[in-house]
Amino acid sequence: MNFFISDAFAQAGGGGQGGGLISLLPLVVIFVVFYFLLIRPQQKRAKQHREMVAALKKGDEVVTNGGILGKITDTDDNFVQVEIASGVTVRVQRHSVAQMMPKGTAKSS
């Protein structure tokens, strides 16, 4: 029955401070790995999207988050008007623009 109960031994002097710091090391390593694999790339992607949204101008061809492909006909501080067909314009928020497309993409579809 001795294998169910561990024996209690007296600790050696020194306070055991080194053991506390070493036990935090895996948590620090995990945080560093998460930062470089998840947090940093997401921040980089968000920064690129903010720069793209700020650079939108009349004549750019864009795709919205809803999948609408069109050409920007007018810009505002918070909204852009996107022409999705001849004479059909939709007003969407700037940040709902997912990506810019190469020139001529809207004509070919």
Beta strands, then each sheet from edge to edge (+ up, - down):
strand 1: 61-64
strand 2: 69-75
strand 3: 79-85
strand 4: 88-93
strand 5: 97-101
sheet 1: 4+ 3- 2+ 1- 5+
end
